[in-house]
Amino acid sequence: MPQTYPPLEAPQRFLFGPGPGMVAPRVYQAMSQPVVGHLDPFFFEVADQIRSLLGYAFSTKNEFNLAISGTGSSGMEAAVANFAEPGRKFALLTNGFFADRIGEMARRQGADVARLAKSWGEPYDAQEVREFIRRERPRIVAFVQAETSTGMFNHAKPICEAAHEVDALVIGDCVTSLGGMPVLVDENGIDIAYSCTQKGLGCPPGLAPMTVSPRALERLKARTSPVQSWYLDLLLLDTYYSGHKYHHTASATLFYALREALAMVAEEGLENRWERHRRNHLAFIAGIEAMGLEMHVRDSSDRLWTLNTPRVPEGVDDAKVRKFLLEERGIEIAGGFGPLAGKVFRIGLMGYGSTAENVLFILEALEDALKHQAFKAAGNSRSAAEKALGTAV
């Protein structure tokens, strides 16, 4: 006898982890539109709109903008596979997990990887970076602008200036900054930047936005060895999105979602969007500090506005806190991993989920979860956050 299955019904979650973040109803509505084929004229209309809107979101005049079918890691792999070459020097600046992932991808491409490594959450010294790049004279310099494992914002401009002094291209991981913090591709001088859809842009996961500078594109076209990845070959992908020649079956639904999310970014305005994230981040920090917790990233100028990493208080089991929040409140946050396992919470306030109401909501819930482990807050987190929301400048 055939079995009968009821329609799928997913639980309602409040997504305050490092991603995916919460999705706007307008984006869900766009995803409910009829699916068209991957060579349909309407699909290419949507793809063209996305290419233009990505230029705005990345703050670039680059014409080579596209969304790769795959998560943010596919954007990372595309950047590395297209620009890292066997035997060529690849300089990596690493102070977290995702920078190390870039290095592993470059190693698998046969590149000669040189690392400038700092502790997870420790900022780079600009002079140290310059000396490292001058010494190594690499073909590529890669860094993570927004390190999701630590809550660290790595400032791009000193890195790019030092790289360009030796004629190196710069790969910038903007997975947790695009749509929530100033990426400023052109102003900073990032040659190849990639991101994801499920964080600051407020979409489901599944696409990796990417932009490539004319300088980097020239270097790519002059490459003598073939790109080892057929699926992620950027020049082949361009024949699909620009030339409308079949390459793969892209998801119309995910493209609808990204188009709608990028339209929302443009309608809000980048500066307004950045200010919203900054303001809510500062209010969250005020509440955290009022509780008596400390932030892992010490200098406020080095902190992500999209992902906060308060340190787990002494005597508190972070796994039990996360379990309580999920089971009792339907709230998802994440813990640390690697050297930060059990030491930090990773709490995202990004995209559609970055609101004043959500700041107060997550602070109240976190304080309640900590109280169930006998942690006594030093002060009133809600009052501190409300004050910050009214006075942050």
Secondary structure, 3 states (H helix, E strand, C coil): CCCCCCCCCCCCCEECCCCCCCCCHHHHHHHCCCCCCCCCHHHHHHHHHHHHHHHHHHCCCCCEEEEEECCHHHHHHHHHHHHCCCCCEEEEEECCHHHHHHHHHHHHCCCEEEEEECCCCCCCCHHHHHHHHHHHCCCEEEEECEECCCCEECCHHHHHHHHHHCCCEEEEECCCCCCCCCCCHHHHCCCEEECCCCCCCCCCCCEEEEEECHHHHHHHHCCCCCCCCCCCCHHHHHHHHCCCCCCCCCCHHHHHHHHHHHHHHHHHCHHHHHHHHHHHHHHHHHHHHHHCCCECCCCHHHECCCEECEECCCCCCHHHHHHHHHHHHCEECEECCHHHCCCEEEEECCHHHCCHHHHHHHHHHHHHHHHCCCCCCCCCHHHHHHHHHHHCC
